[in-house]
């Protein structure tokens, strides 16, 4: 793929001040201290924190395309405290102290990303404005109240319920909104600027990034590519959704597609009427997830689920663009904000994110094989990758820290079922979430279908 092709990956790639010309490929067999498979945010944050801890380490990042090719450069730009497993589910599995520690670590991570980007001069449009989640029905209001009750119970989240949006200090609200929650622990960012800027910092610190280099297999102390072998004391596997294309991780992760649109820039007067400030992200309490932000140049960047899972966990460029889903996103955006009705949609894109069978992310290191990995973010990876990088750096360098005691460390998710069960289950789950929203619109009560699916999606 040419650099022009990489620009077509998303609005984020097209709008970045970067020629996206690939770095040099692996020239031959090499030996380093740490070899990282994958040039997304997990791999780059791990490299960054390793090099900050020990500038003498030889760290190589090996990437099939270019740094930030995948979800790290195409996502919704939410640097949030969201974790794919809810606090309640974490408490059931790991106990209350561990669940609270995980929540606090995620909240702290939002500020850590802001600290590092400022310190390293990464201009990624980071503005910490919080997240508005609108409730547009009685059933959604109950979900909002439950979220606030969970936050009050764990004592670390600062989510609050706003019942009078017109009089609030955080926005006037989406059309038909009867209330909203506001979570201050979220920042808007430009994801491609973040990941490409971080790649440059890793190089300035002495790390090496080999692009256009596909890893086909790994083993203890070796990452094997089509161009040569990288021998290392530690191998870090940071492939996220693309791990589904590799034999060693094919059943560990399911690639679920999420698609986005971006509009033309809107006037400041229109944004005042909409009531979304710079730095704010937004969503609502429907079951088929949507997410959006006001970009630094006053566009809507808006996305959601709805694209189906493909047989055999296949990943292809044509899956990034589904006209039916794009049209659904446009209609949903206008339904939320009628002020966007006449705004042209200028960009459409998508890509796969990684879903483990139990919707529980992990950051692991096998002390015997020295193979480390992190992932399973289910779309909550923009900030979680930073926590993963810090955690893996501590594990690799043998440090015993509060991060290495978090409940996601050395978590093992079960594998996904073989086909056709994987295909049927994934797409039925997607259908159930959509039907849950329809059910709530008809019955005005919380969806039974969504409640049944809840334990299967980390709730």
Beta strands, then each sheet from edge to edge (+ up, - down):
strand 1: 30-37
strand 2: 59-62
strand 3: 78-80
strand 4: 131-135
strand 5: 160-162
strand 6: 179-183
strand 7: 186-188
strand 8: 208-210
strand 9: 215-219
strand 10: 222-225
strand 11: 229-237
strand 12: 254-263
strand 13: 281-284
strand 14: 290-294
strand 15: 300-304
strand 16: 345-355
strand 17: 362-365
strand 18: 371-375
sheet 1: 8+ 2+ 1+ 11+ 10- 9+
sheet 2: 8+ 2+ 1+ 11+ 18+ 17-
sheet 3: 3+ 7-
sheet 4: 5+ 6- 4+ 13+ 14- 15+ 12- 16+
end
